[in-house]
Amino acid sequence: MGEEQASEDTKPVGLMEGVNKPVFFWSVGLTAIFVLAGVIWPQGSASVFSGVQSWIVTELGWIYLLSVAIFLIFMLYLGCSSYGRIKLGPNHAEPDFSYGAWFSMLFAAGMGIGLVFFGVAEPIKHFTAPPTGDPATIEAARTAMEISYFHWGLHAWAVYAVIGLSLAYFSFRHGLPLTMRSALYPLIGDRIYGPIGNAVDVFAVIGTLFGVATSLGLGVLQVNAGFNHVLGWPINFWVQLPLIAIITAMATISVATGLDKGIKFLSNLNMLMAVALMLFVFVMGPTTFLMRAFVQNLGAYLDHFVMRTFYMYAYSPDEGPSKWLGSWTLFYWGWWIAWSPFVGMFIARISRGRTIREFIAGVLLVPAGFSFAWMTVFGDTAIAFHLTGATTAVSDAVSKDVTLALFVFLEQFPLGLYVSWFAMALIVFFFVTGADSSALVIDTLTSGGREDGPVARRVFWAITSGIIGAILLYAGGLDALQTASIAGALPFTFVMLLMCWGLWKGLRREGVRQDALIQNLRPRNAISWQRQLQGILHHPSKAEGERFMRETATEALRAVATELEKRSLVTTLAEEPGKLKLTVAPGQPEEFVYGVRMRRYETPGYSFFESQSNRKRADYYYRAEIYLLDGGQNYDVMEFSKDELIQDVLEQYERHFQYLHAIRA
């Protein structure tokens, strides 16, 4: 595993340039087979998939429950352990996005459209048809919100975090491709580049395509229901088809503008619109009740957290609760796992530069906290309508057609018609964000981890997802392929368990490396205290830094390279403006990297008081910092002589051998 992947001089321009052909063509071919089966044989496909899902829920449902529990426990452990300090990238890496943009993209890609669809419907469903106990009671209301929190809380985001953390760690820290196969590197090594790795990536592509297509179908059905409720439009395919075309066109435009522009802009817009809609309901609804309910719901969620994590209704006298578990909890767990390749890879792509602790805290707590607030505002308000006797319209709508629940709910508020239009726009934008994000992820998977694929190919995948959604709606095969996605999550569950094992092995290896760097080492030769004081007080200019790099650093690294080559070791010395990198045994497991790079810093304020000359200096000074295979080491060698720098290289090389000895012992 190298420090980073070598980049190409030019970006690919053709549709097939830079593509991993086995992954691309197998993905396209298998997708076409599934779609044709849904068109030609919709009822038979639905029957087969439904039977498979029923068998999985009955016989293997415990695997889903136990696996998701393992994912959550593993993520919590890593976040609290010493591994939490490790960065997803070199030690000197900085995050690519601000916290606000990062959180917005996390939420929009992961669950935005799902919360809009189920925010009213799910709590009402559990309220009117709880797994145990009497329906439409105060106890049923408490249980409904506790279950809704459970389904949309930490467990769901732990599934995404496993994929995202594994890919971000191995890709950004160790230079492996940003594809699903890379997470298995500690287990199978270079075989990830063969058929096994191709199969894992193909499965991820297909799951992402059908997940997005199913989401498109659900979103379009809800928007169609909104137009039916507001304007009286019929609910049929010929209304849904233009909606699919419009949404797909918007996704295509967004994906063509790239991650930093289109997706980032839409994610921020989605978050602002979602918060605005939630605040409207919060202010116009039973505000005080919602505040009290949020606190109580959170307490109930935490109080029954462990029990619900492992609860299977194994001792229930009838099959009702077990069927409910299969229809809800196991369905959700399978759904999150089926979506995890897409969401996890997207989260990884936007999380470079975060620490593991920062990543886990952000991915688990922030979106889950927003989901809790959303469920409270929409779900508890809808339940309050029923319990207080204000209206049962929302409950009645949920029992008849789930897609109408949100619009009947908003109808109970002032300006309900306008707010319904606003909600439909929010649904469209949430799907556009998910569709363009998925197109970027699929393009990365099918191009071996390259993130600079041609726009034409990203547009191809965005349009493909829209076509699949349209065909499924026309053929009536949406439910069947949604069920197939859940059934398909079963084998990927085992892949995710292997990914946890691989990540654990990788982090343990890194821990051994860090321990080796501080044990049995000779201290660096100390420079005189006068020179040390000079180094503290002096703030070198750019010219001084360039002179050090040219006259001292270059000569020192060349001398080391020459001596190593005399001992039959392959070395390279890369020279760039302001940067030198010595590599020993490049591309081998024993690869050693020692680099010197100039870094610019703002001159500290205290230098103002040092001397009159400092007041006339520029606002910046320069350091010559060392970086190794795992990134920057944050120490300056600008004051070193040639011999002292050579000594530092040899000491780092000795540490490297200490690490190799430790991992092979």
C-alpha positions as CSV (number, residue, x, y, z in Angstrom):
1,M,0.0,0.0,0.0
2,G,1.6,3.2,-1.1
3,E,1.2,6.8,0.1
4,E,-1.1,7.7,-2.7
5,Q,-2.2,6.6,-6.1
6,A,-0.2,8.0,-9.0
7,S,-2.3,10.5,-10.9
8,E,-2.6,10.7,-14.7
9,D,-1.4,13.7,-16.6
10,T,-4.7,14.1,-18.3
11,K,-8.3,13.2,-17.4
12,P,-10.2,10.7,-19.5
13,V,-12.4,12.1,-22.1
14,G,-14.2,9.2,-23.8
15,L,-17.1,7.2,-22.3
16,M,-14.9,4.1,-21.9
17,E,-11.6,5.8,-21.0
18,G,-10.2,4.6,-17.7
19,V,-13.1,2.2,-17.1
20,N,-12.7,-1.2,-15.4
21,K,-14.4,-3.2,-18.2
22,P,-15.3,-6.4,-16.3
23,V,-17.1,-4.3,-13.6
24,F,-18.7,-2.0,-16.2
25,F,-20.0,-4.6,-18.6
26,W,-21.1,-7.1,-15.9
27,S,-23.0,-4.4,-14.1
28,V,-24.7,-3.2,-17.3
29,G,-25.5,-6.8,-18.4
30,L,-26.9,-8.0,-15.0
31,T,-28.9,-4.8,-14.7
32,A,-30.4,-5.3,-18.1
33,I,-31.4,-8.9,-17.2
34,F,-33.1,-7.8,-13.9
35,V,-35.0,-5.0,-15.7
36,L,-36.2,-7.3,-18.5
37,A,-37.3,-9.8,-16.0
38,G,-39.4,-7.1,-14.3
39,V,-40.9,-6.0,-17.6
40,I,-41.5,-9.4,-19.2
41,W,-42.4,-11.4,-16.1
42,P,-43.4,-9.0,-13.4
43,Q,-45.8,-11.2,-11.4
44,G,-43.5,-14.2,-11.5
45,S,-40.5,-12.0,-10.4
46,A,-42.5,-10.5,-7.6
47,S,-43.5,-14.0,-6.4
48,V,-39.9,-15.3,-6.5
49,F,-38.5,-12.3,-4.7
50,S,-41.3,-12.3,-2.1
51,G,-40.7,-16.0,-1.4
52,V,-37.0,-15.5,-0.9
53,Q,-37.5,-12.5,1.4
54,S,-40.1,-14.4,3.4
55,W,-37.6,-17.3,3.9
56,I,-34.8,-14.9,4.9
57,V,-37.0,-13.1,7.5
58,T,-38.2,-16.4,9.0
59,E,-35.0,-18.4,9.0
60,L,-32.1,-15.8,8.9
61,G,-33.6,-12.6,10.3
62,W,-31.4,-13.1,13.4
63,I,-28.3,-12.6,11.2
64,Y,-29.5,-9.1,10.2
65,L,-30.2,-8.1,13.8
66,L,-26.9,-9.5,15.2
67,S,-24.8,-8.1,12.3
68,V,-26.2,-4.5,12.7
69,A,-25.5,-4.8,16.4
70,I,-21.9,-5.7,15.7
71,F,-21.5,-2.8,13.3
72,L,-22.7,-0.3,15.9
73,I,-20.6,-1.8,18.7
74,F,-17.6,-1.8,16.5
75,M,-18.0,1.8,15.4
76,L,-18.6,3.0,19.0
77,Y,-15.5,1.1,20.1
78,L,-13.3,2.6,17.4
79,G,-14.6,6.1,18.1
80,C,-13.7,5.8,21.8
81,S,-10.3,4.0,21.3
82,S,-6.9,5.4,20.7
83,Y,-7.4,4.6,17.0
84,G,-9.8,7.6,16.9
85,R,-6.8,10.0,16.5
86,I,-5.9,8.5,13.1
87,K,-6.6,10.7,10.2
88,L,-8.4,9.5,7.0
89,G,-5.5,10.6,4.9
90,P,-1.9,11.6,5.6
91,N,-1.2,13.2,9.0
92,H,-1.1,16.6,7.5
93,A,-4.4,16.2,5.5
94,E,-7.1,18.8,6.0
95,P,-10.9,18.3,5.5
96,D,-12.1,19.1,2.0
97,F,-15.4,20.5,3.2
98,S,-16.6,22.6,6.1
99,Y,-18.7,21.1,8.9
100,G,-21.9,22.6,7.5
101,A,-21.4,21.3,4.0
102,W,-20.2,17.9,5.3
103,F,-23.2,17.4,7.5
104,S,-25.6,18.6,4.7
105,M,-24.1,16.1,2.2
106,L,-24.1,13.3,4.8
107,F,-27.8,13.8,5.5
108,A,-29.0,14.4,2.0
109,A,-27.3,11.3,0.6
110,G,-28.3,9.0,3.5
111,M,-31.9,9.5,4.5
112,G,-33.4,12.8,3.3
113,I,-36.0,11.5,1.0
114,G,-36.8,8.6,3.3
115,L,-37.6,10.9,6.2
116,V,-39.9,13.0,4.1
117,F,-41.7,9.9,2.9
118,F,-42.0,8.1,6.3
119,G,-41.8,11.1,8.8
120,V,-45.6,11.1,9.2
121,A,-46.5,7.7,8.0
122,E,-44.3,5.4,10.1
123,P,-45.2,6.8,13.6
124,I,-48.9,6.7,12.6
125,K,-48.5,3.1,11.4
126,H,-47.0,2.0,14.7
127,F,-49.5,4.0,16.6
128,T,-52.5,2.4,14.9
129,A,-51.0,-1.0,14.5
130,P,-48.3,-1.6,17.2
131,P,-46.4,-4.9,17.4
132,T,-48.0,-5.6,20.9
133,G,-50.6,-3.9,22.9
134,D,-53.8,-1.9,22.1
135,P,-53.7,0.5,19.1
136,A,-54.4,4.2,19.2
137,T,-53.6,4.6,23.0
138,I,-51.2,6.7,24.9
139,E,-49.0,3.7,25.4
140,A,-49.1,3.0,21.7
141,A,-48.0,6.6,21.0
142,R,-45.0,6.2,23.2
143,T,-44.1,2.9,21.6
144,A,-44.6,4.3,18.1
145,M,-42.1,7.1,18.7
146,E,-39.6,4.8,20.4
147,I,-39.7,2.4,17.4
148,S,-39.4,5.2,14.9
149,Y,-36.3,6.5,16.7
150,F,-34.8,3.0,16.7
151,H,-35.3,2.5,13.0
152,W,-33.9,5.9,12.0
153,G,-31.2,6.3,14.7
154,L,-27.7,5.1,15.4
155,H,-28.1,1.6,14.0
156,A,-28.8,2.8,10.5
157,W,-25.9,5.2,10.4
158,A,-23.6,2.6,11.9
159,V,-24.2,0.5,8.7
160,Y,-23.2,3.4,6.5
161,A,-20.2,4.2,8.8
162,V,-18.7,0.7,8.4
163,I,-18.5,1.1,4.6
164,G,-17.5,4.8,4.7
165,L,-14.8,4.4,7.3
166,S,-13.3,1.3,5.7
167,L,-13.1,2.9,2.3
168,A,-11.8,6.2,3.5
169,Y,-9.1,4.6,5.7
170,F,-7.7,2.3,3.0
171,S,-8.0,4.8,0.2
172,F,-6.9,8.1,1.7
173,R,-4.5,6.7,4.3
174,H,-2.9,3.9,2.3
175,G,-3.5,4.8,-1.3
176,L,-5.8,2.0,-2.4
177,P,-8.5,2.6,-5.0
178,L,-11.7,4.2,-3.6
179,T,-13.8,1.0,-4.3
180,M,-15.5,-1.6,-2.2
181,R,-12.7,-4.2,-2.9
182,S,-10.1,-2.1,-1.1
183,A,-11.6,-2.8,2.3
184,L,-10.7,-6.5,1.9
185,Y,-7.0,-5.8,1.2
186,P,-5.8,-6.9,4.7
187,L,-7.6,-10.2,4.2
188,I,-6.8,-11.2,0.6
189,G,-4.0,-8.8,-0.4
190,D,-3.5,-8.2,-4.1
191,R,-6.2,-10.6,-5.1
192,I,-8.6,-7.6,-4.6
193,Y,-7.5,-6.7,-8.2
194,G,-8.9,-10.0,-9.6
195,P,-12.3,-11.6,-10.0
196,I,-13.1,-11.4,-6.2
197,G,-12.7,-7.7,-6.2
198,N,-14.6,-7.3,-9.5
199,A,-17.5,-9.3,-8.0
200,V,-17.7,-7.2,-4.9
201,D,-17.7,-4.0,-7.0
202,V,-20.4,-5.4,-9.4
203,F,-22.6,-6.2,-6.5
204,A,-22.2,-2.7,-5.1
205,V,-23.0,-1.1,-8.5
206,I,-26.2,-3.2,-9.0
207,G,-27.4,-2.5,-5.4
208,T,-26.8,1.2,-5.9
209,L,-28.6,1.3,-9.2
210,F,-31.7,-0.5,-8.0
211,G,-31.7,1.3,-4.7
212,V,-31.7,4.7,-6.4
213,A,-34.3,3.5,-9.0
214,T,-36.5,2.3,-6.2
215,S,-36.1,5.6,-4.3
216,L,-37.0,7.4,-7.5
217,G,-40.1,5.3,-7.8
218,L,-41.1,6.1,-4.2
219,G,-40.4,9.8,-4.7
220,V,-42.3,10.0,-7.9
221,L,-45.3,8.2,-6.4
222,Q,-45.3,10.7,-3.5
223,V,-45.0,13.7,-5.8
224,N,-47.8,12.3,-8.0
225,A,-49.9,11.8,-4.9
226,G,-49.2,15.4,-4.0
227,F,-50.4,16.6,-7.4
228,N,-53.4,14.4,-7.1
229,H,-54.2,15.9,-3.7
230,V,-53.5,19.5,-4.6
231,L,-54.6,19.7,-8.3
232,G,-56.7,16.5,-8.8
233,W,-54.2,15.0,-11.3
234,P,-54.7,11.3,-11.8
235,I,-52.3,8.8,-10.3
236,N,-50.9,6.8,-13.2
237,F,-47.7,6.1,-15.2
238,W,-48.3,8.9,-17.8
239,V,-48.2,11.5,-15.1
240,Q,-45.2,9.8,-13.4
241,L,-43.2,9.5,-16.6
242,P,-42.7,13.2,-17.2
243,L,-41.9,13.6,-13.5
244,I,-39.1,11.0,-13.8
245,A,-37.8,12.8,-16.9
246,I,-37.7,16.1,-15.2
247,I,-36.0,14.8,-12.0
248,T,-33.5,12.8,-14.1
249,A,-32.7,15.8,-16.2
250,M,-32.0,17.9,-13.0
251,A,-29.8,15.1,-11.6
252,T,-27.9,15.0,-14.9
253,I,-27.2,18.7,-14.8
254,S,-26.1,18.5,-11.2
255,V,-23.8,15.5,-11.7
256,A,-22.2,17.3,-14.7
257,T,-21.2,20.2,-12.5
258,G,-19.3,17.9,-10.1
259,L,-19.1,17.3,-6.4
260,D,-17.9,20.7,-5.3
261,K,-20.6,22.7,-7.2
262,G,-23.8,20.9,-8.0
263,I,-24.0,18.3,-5.3
264,K,-22.7,20.6,-2.6
265,F,-25.1,23.3,-3.6
266,L,-28.1,21.0,-3.7
267,S,-27.2,19.4,-0.4
268,N,-27.1,22.8,1.3
269,L,-30.3,23.8,-0.3
270,N,-32.0,20.5,0.8
271,M,-30.9,21.0,4.3
272,L,-32.2,24.6,4.4
273,M,-35.5,23.6,2.9
274,A,-35.9,20.6,5.3
275,V,-35.1,22.8,8.3
276,A,-37.6,25.4,7.1
277,L,-40.4,22.9,6.7
278,M,-39.6,21.3,10.1
279,L,-39.6,24.8,11.8
280,F,-42.9,25.7,10.1
281,V,-44.6,22.6,11.6
282,F,-42.8,23.0,14.9
283,V,-44.0,26.7,15.3
284,M,-47.5,26.2,13.9
285,G,-48.0,22.9,15.7
286,P,-48.1,22.0,19.5
287,T,-44.7,23.5,20.2
288,T,-44.5,22.9,24.0
289,F,-45.8,19.3,23.6
290,L,-43.1,18.6,21.0
291,M,-40.3,19.9,23.2
292,R,-41.5,17.6,26.0
293,A,-42.1,14.7,23.7
294,F,-38.6,15.0,22.2
295,V,-37.0,14.7,25.6
296,Q,-39.2,11.8,26.6
297,N,-38.7,10.0,23.3
298,L,-35.0,10.3,23.6
299,G,-35.1,8.9,27.1
300,A,-37.2,5.9,26.0
301,Y,-34.9,5.3,23.1
302,L,-31.8,5.2,25.3
303,D,-33.6,3.2,28.0
304,H,-34.6,0.4,25.6
305,F,-31.6,0.7,23.4
306,V,-30.0,-2.6,24.2
307,M,-33.2,-4.5,24.4
308,R,-34.5,-3.4,21.0
309,T,-31.1,-4.0,19.4
310,F,-31.4,-7.7,20.1
311,Y,-35.2,-8.2,20.4
312,M,-36.6,-10.9,18.1
313,Y,-40.0,-11.6,19.7
314,A,-38.8,-15.2,20.0
315,Y,-41.1,-16.0,22.9
316,S,-44.3,-14.4,21.5
317,P,-47.3,-16.8,21.7
318,D,-48.4,-15.9,18.2
319,E,-46.7,-14.9,14.9
320,G,-48.1,-11.4,14.8
321,P,-45.0,-9.6,16.4
322,S,-42.6,-11.8,14.4
323,K,-44.4,-10.8,11.2
324,W,-44.2,-7.2,12.3
325,L,-40.5,-7.5,12.9
326,G,-40.0,-8.8,9.4
327,S,-42.1,-6.1,7.9
328,W,-40.4,-3.3,9.7
329,T,-37.1,-3.7,11.6
330,L,-35.6,-6.5,9.5
331,F,-36.9,-4.7,6.4
332,Y,-35.1,-1.5,7.5
333,W,-31.9,-3.3,8.4
334,G,-31.8,-5.1,5.0
335,W,-32.6,-1.8,3.3
336,W,-29.8,0.1,5.0
337,I,-27.4,-2.7,4.1
338,A,-28.5,-2.7,0.5
339,W,-28.0,1.1,0.3
340,S,-24.7,1.0,2.2
341,P,-22.4,0.6,-0.8
342,F,-23.7,3.9,-2.3
343,V,-24.1,5.9,0.8
344,G,-20.9,4.6,2.5
345,M,-18.8,5.3,-0.5
346,F,-20.2,8.8,-0.9
347,I,-19.6,9.5,2.8
348,A,-16.0,8.2,2.4
349,R,-15.4,10.5,-0.6
350,I,-16.5,13.6,1.3
351,S,-14.6,12.8,4.5
352,R,-11.0,12.9,3.6
353,G,-8.9,14.7,6.3
354,R,-11.3,13.9,9.2
355,T,-10.0,11.8,12.1
356,I,-11.7,8.5,12.8
357,R,-13.2,9.8,16.0
358,E,-14.5,12.9,14.1
359,F,-15.9,10.7,11.3
360,I,-17.7,8.4,13.6
361,A,-19.1,11.1,15.8
362,G,-20.3,13.1,12.8
363,V,-21.7,10.2,10.9
364,L,-23.5,8.6,13.8
365,L,-24.7,11.6,16.0
366,V,-25.5,14.5,13.7
367,P,-27.8,12.8,11.1
368,A,-29.4,10.6,13.8
369,G,-30.0,13.7,15.9
370,F,-31.7,15.5,13.0
371,S,-33.7,12.4,12.3
372,F,-34.9,12.3,15.9
373,A,-36.0,15.9,15.7
374,W,-37.8,15.3,12.3
375,M,-39.7,12.3,13.6
376,T,-40.7,14.1,16.7
377,V,-42.0,17.2,14.9
378,F,-43.9,15.3,12.2
379,G,-44.7,12.0,13.9
380,D,-45.7,13.4,17.3
381,T,-47.8,16.2,15.8
382,A,-49.7,13.7,13.6
383,I,-50.3,11.5,16.7
384,A,-51.4,14.5,18.7
385,F,-54.1,15.3,16.1
386,H,-55.5,11.8,16.7
387,L,-55.1,11.7,20.5
388,T,-56.6,15.2,21.1
389,G,-59.5,14.5,18.9
390,A,-58.6,17.4,16.5
391,T,-58.8,15.1,13.5
392,T,-58.3,11.6,12.4
393,A,-57.7,12.5,8.7
394,V,-54.0,11.8,8.9
395,S,-54.5,8.3,10.4
396,D,-57.2,7.5,7.9
397,A,-55.0,8.6,5.0
398,V,-52.1,6.5,6.2
399,S,-54.3,3.4,6.4
400,K,-55.5,4.0,2.8
401,D,-52.4,5.3,0.9
402,V,-49.1,6.1,2.6
403,T,-48.0,8.4,-0.2
404,L,-50.8,10.8,0.8
405,A,-49.9,11.0,4.5
406,L,-47.6,14.1,4.3
407,F,-50.0,16.2,2.2
408,V,-53.0,15.4,4.3
409,F,-50.9,16.2,7.3
410,L,-49.8,19.6,5.9
411,E,-53.4,20.4,5.0
412,Q,-54.2,20.7,8.7
413,F,-52.0,23.9,8.9
414,P,-52.5,27.4,7.7
415,L,-51.2,27.9,4.2
416,G,-51.3,24.1,3.8
417,L,-51.6,24.3,0.0
418,Y,-48.5,26.4,-0.4
419,V,-46.5,24.3,2.1
420,S,-47.6,21.1,0.1
421,W,-46.0,22.6,-3.0
422,F,-42.9,23.4,-1.0
423,A,-42.8,19.8,0.3
424,M,-43.0,18.4,-3.3
425,A,-40.1,20.6,-4.3
426,L,-38.1,19.3,-1.3
427,I,-38.8,15.7,-2.3
428,V,-37.6,16.4,-5.9
429,F,-34.4,18.1,-4.7
430,F,-33.7,15.3,-2.2
431,F,-34.0,12.7,-5.0
432,V,-31.9,14.8,-7.4
433,T,-29.1,14.9,-4.7
434,G,-29.3,11.2,-4.2
435,A,-29.3,10.5,-7.9
436,D,-26.3,12.6,-8.8
437,S,-24.4,11.3,-5.8
438,S,-25.1,7.8,-6.8
439,A,-23.9,8.5,-10.4
440,L,-20.6,9.7,-9.0
441,V,-20.3,6.6,-6.8
442,I,-21.1,4.2,-9.6
443,D,-18.7,5.9,-11.9
444,T,-15.9,5.6,-9.3
445,L,-16.7,1.9,-8.8
446,T,-16.7,1.1,-12.5
447,S,-13.4,3.0,-13.1
448,G,-11.3,1.2,-10.5
449,G,-11.5,4.0,-7.9
450,R,-10.7,7.0,-10.2
451,E,-12.5,10.1,-9.2
452,D,-11.9,12.1,-12.4
453,G,-14.1,10.1,-14.7
454,P,-15.5,11.8,-17.8
455,V,-18.7,13.8,-17.4
456,A,-20.3,11.7,-20.2
457,R,-20.1,8.5,-18.1
458,R,-21.5,10.1,-15.0
459,V,-24.4,11.4,-17.1
460,F,-24.8,7.9,-18.5
461,W,-25.3,6.4,-15.0
462,A,-27.7,9.2,-14.0
463,I,-29.9,8.7,-17.0
464,T,-29.7,4.9,-16.6
465,S,-31.1,5.1,-13.0
466,G,-34.0,7.2,-14.4
467,I,-34.7,4.7,-17.2
468,I,-34.7,1.8,-14.7
469,G,-37.2,3.7,-12.5
470,A,-39.5,4.4,-15.4
471,I,-39.4,0.8,-16.6
472,L,-40.2,-0.5,-13.1
473,L,-43.1,1.8,-12.7
474,Y,-44.5,0.9,-16.1
475,A,-44.1,-2.8,-15.5
476,G,-45.4,-2.7,-11.9
477,G,-42.2,-4.4,-10.8
478,L,-41.1,-1.8,-8.3
479,D,-42.2,-3.7,-5.3
480,A,-40.6,-6.9,-6.6
481,L,-37.2,-5.4,-7.2
482,Q,-37.4,-3.5,-3.9
483,T,-37.8,-6.9,-2.2
484,A,-35.0,-8.3,-4.3
485,S,-32.7,-5.5,-3.0
486,I,-33.5,-6.5,0.6
487,A,-32.9,-10.2,-0.2
488,G,-29.6,-9.2,-1.9
489,A,-28.5,-7.5,1.3
490,L,-28.0,-10.9,2.9
491,P,-24.7,-11.9,1.1
492,F,-23.5,-8.3,1.4
493,T,-24.0,-8.5,5.2
494,F,-21.2,-11.1,5.3
495,V,-19.0,-8.9,3.1
496,M,-19.5,-6.1,5.6
497,L,-18.5,-8.4,8.5
498,L,-15.3,-9.2,6.6
499,M,-14.8,-5.4,6.0
500,C,-15.0,-4.9,9.8
501,W,-12.3,-7.6,10.3
502,G,-10.1,-6.1,7.6
503,L,-10.4,-2.6,9.1
504,W,-9.6,-4.0,12.5
505,K,-6.4,-5.7,11.1
506,G,-5.4,-2.6,9.3
507,L,-5.8,-0.4,12.4
508,R,-3.9,-2.9,14.6
509,R,-1.1,-2.9,12.1
510,E,-1.0,0.9,12.2
511,G,-0.9,0.7,16.0
512,V,2.1,-1.6,15.9
513,R,3.8,0.8,13.5
514,Q,3.2,3.8,15.9
515,D,4.5,1.8,18.8
516,A,7.6,0.7,16.8
517,L,8.4,4.4,16.0
518,I,8.8,5.2,19.7
519,Q,10.6,2.1,21.0
520,N,14.3,1.2,21.0
521,L,15.3,4.4,19.2
522,R,18.5,6.4,19.4
523,P,17.9,10.1,20.2
524,R,18.5,12.6,17.5
525,N,21.9,14.3,17.8
526,A,21.2,17.5,19.7
527,I,22.2,20.8,18.1
528,S,23.8,23.5,20.2
529,W,21.5,25.5,22.5
530,Q,22.4,28.7,20.6
531,R,21.3,27.2,17.3
532,Q,18.1,25.8,19.0
533,L,17.3,29.3,20.3
534,Q,18.0,30.8,16.8
535,G,15.5,28.3,15.3
536,I,12.8,29.3,17.8
537,L,13.2,33.0,17.3
538,H,14.0,33.0,13.6
539,H,11.2,32.9,10.9
540,P,12.8,32.0,7.6
541,S,11.8,33.7,4.4
542,K,10.8,31.8,1.2
543,A,14.3,32.5,-0.2
544,E,15.9,31.0,2.8
545,G,13.7,27.9,2.5
546,E,14.5,27.5,-1.1
547,R,18.2,27.8,-0.4
548,F,18.0,25.1,2.3
549,M,16.1,22.8,0.0
550,R,18.6,23.3,-2.8
551,E,21.9,23.3,-0.9
552,T,21.2,21.1,2.1
553,A,18.2,18.8,1.7
554,T,18.8,17.8,-1.9
555,E,22.5,17.1,-1.3
556,A,21.7,15.1,1.8
557,L,19.0,12.9,0.2
558,R,21.2,12.3,-2.9
559,A,24.0,11.2,-0.7
560,V,21.7,8.7,1.1
561,A,20.3,7.5,-2.2
562,T,23.7,6.9,-3.7
563,E,24.9,5.0,-0.6
564,L,21.8,2.8,-0.6
565,E,22.2,2.0,-4.3
566,K,25.7,0.8,-3.6
567,R,24.1,-1.7,-1.4
568,S,21.8,-2.9,-4.2
569,L,18.7,-1.1,-2.9
570,V,16.4,0.5,-5.5
571,T,15.8,4.1,-4.7
572,T,14.1,7.1,-6.3
573,L,14.5,10.8,-5.5
574,A,11.6,12.9,-6.8
575,E,12.3,16.6,-6.9
576,E,9.5,19.2,-7.3
577,P,9.4,22.9,-6.4
578,G,9.4,23.1,-2.6
579,K,9.3,19.3,-2.2
580,L,11.7,16.3,-2.2
581,K,10.8,12.7,-1.7
582,L,13.3,9.8,-1.3
583,T,11.7,6.4,-1.8
584,V,13.5,3.1,-1.0
585,A,12.1,-0.2,-2.5
586,P,9.2,1.6,-4.2
587,G,6.1,-0.4,-4.6
588,Q,7.3,-3.2,-2.3
589,P,6.0,-4.1,1.2
590,E,9.3,-2.8,2.6
591,E,8.8,0.6,0.9
592,F,10.2,3.5,2.9
593,V,9.5,7.2,2.2
594,Y,11.3,10.2,3.5
595,G,10.3,13.6,2.2
596,V,11.0,17.2,2.9
597,R,8.6,19.9,1.9
598,M,8.4,23.6,2.4
599,R,5.3,24.8,4.2
600,R,4.1,28.4,4.6
601,Y,2.8,29.7,7.9
602,E,1.5,33.0,9.1
603,T,4.1,34.8,11.1
604,P,3.0,34.6,14.8
605,G,1.9,37.8,16.5
606,Y,4.6,37.5,19.3
607,S,7.3,38.1,16.7
608,F,6.3,41.7,16.6
609,F,8.0,42.2,19.9
610,E,11.3,40.4,19.1
611,S,13.1,43.1,17.1
612,Q,12.6,46.1,14.9
613,S,13.6,44.0,11.8
614,N,10.8,41.5,12.4
615,R,8.3,44.3,12.0
616,K,9.4,44.8,8.4
617,R,9.1,41.2,7.4
618,A,6.4,39.6,5.3
619,D,3.3,38.1,7.0
620,Y,4.5,34.6,6.3
621,Y,7.5,32.4,7.1
622,Y,8.5,28.9,5.9
623,R,9.4,25.6,7.5
624,A,11.1,22.5,6.0
625,E,8.9,19.7,7.4
626,I,9.4,16.0,7.2
627,Y,6.8,13.6,5.9
628,L,6.9,9.8,5.8
629,L,4.7,7.1,4.2
630,D,1.8,7.9,6.5
631,G,2.0,11.7,6.1
632,G,3.5,14.7,7.8
633,Q,5.5,14.4,11.0
634,N,5.1,18.1,12.0
635,Y,8.8,18.8,12.8
636,D,11.1,21.3,11.1
637,V,14.6,20.6,9.9
638,M,15.4,24.0,8.4
639,E,18.3,24.5,10.9
640,F,19.8,21.1,10.2
641,S,23.2,20.7,8.5
642,K,23.6,18.2,5.7
643,D,25.1,15.6,8.1
644,E,22.4,16.2,10.7
645,L,19.7,15.7,8.0
646,I,21.3,12.5,6.8
647,Q,21.4,11.3,10.4
648,D,17.6,12.0,10.7
649,V,17.0,10.0,7.5
650,L,18.9,7.0,8.9
651,E,17.0,7.2,12.2
652,Q,13.7,7.2,10.4
653,Y,14.9,4.3,8.3
654,E,15.8,2.5,11.4
655,R,12.4,3.1,12.9
656,H,10.9,1.7,9.7
657,F,12.9,-1.5,10.1
658,Q,11.8,-1.7,13.7
659,Y,8.2,-1.5,12.5
660,L,8.7,-4.2,9.9
661,H,10.3,-6.4,12.5
662,A,7.4,-5.9,14.9
663,I,4.7,-6.8,12.4
664,R,6.5,-10.0,11.3
665,A,7.4,-11.2,14.8
